[in-house]
Amino acid sequence: MSVQANLADLKQQHRALEREIEEAMTHLSADDLKLAELKRRKLHLKDEIARLSQLETTVH
């Protein structure tokens, strides 16, 4: 998979997690542990996107 394709996939996953977090937060019965895990996954994706973006700029 090319770096650009991988970046696009990671960005799509990040947006999906963002929507899932927003949806979960609208419910009063939101599970704090689940929210924390979703936020950790989102942050991990953000870090990976930044890393790949940096790699892409140094390669080109």
Secondary structure, 3 states (H helix, E strand, C coil): CCHHHHHHHHHHHHHHHHHHHHHHHCCCCCCHHHHHHHHHHHHHHHHHHHHHHHHHHHHC
